[in-house]
Amino acid sequence: MISSQMLKGVLEGCILKFIAQKETYAYEISRRLEEFGFEAISEGTIYPIILRLQKNNLIEAVFQKSKSGPKRKYYYLTEDGAQALEQFEENWRELELAVNHILNNGAENE
């Protein structure tokens, strides 16, 4: 299981990516995270992240009609959110490269 500390920033980036792909709502974000292997992530974890993203002006919300039930709050990316996502993706690639280098080649340097 992935530690909560490791997930903190990663989830923000993943949520921004989902919202960038299409306007979406919190429950759908939760289901998509599950589809990609984040089974242990509850909606109780997702909502504070979404609120923080809104507070930081990275996403905005609008209420839209739902096919079943009451209106839903759909989130979309702001310009600042698009920039934050771009920065996250760049940082992730650098981190992934460094960690993979250590995991795959680190023992050779000892």
Secondary structure, DSSP 8 states (H G I E B T S, - for coil): ---HHHHHHHHHHHHHHHHHHS-B-HHHHHHHHHHTT-TT--HHHHHHHHHHHHHTTSEEEEEE--SSSS-EEEEEE-HHHHHHHHHHHHHHHHHHHHHHHHHHHGGGG-
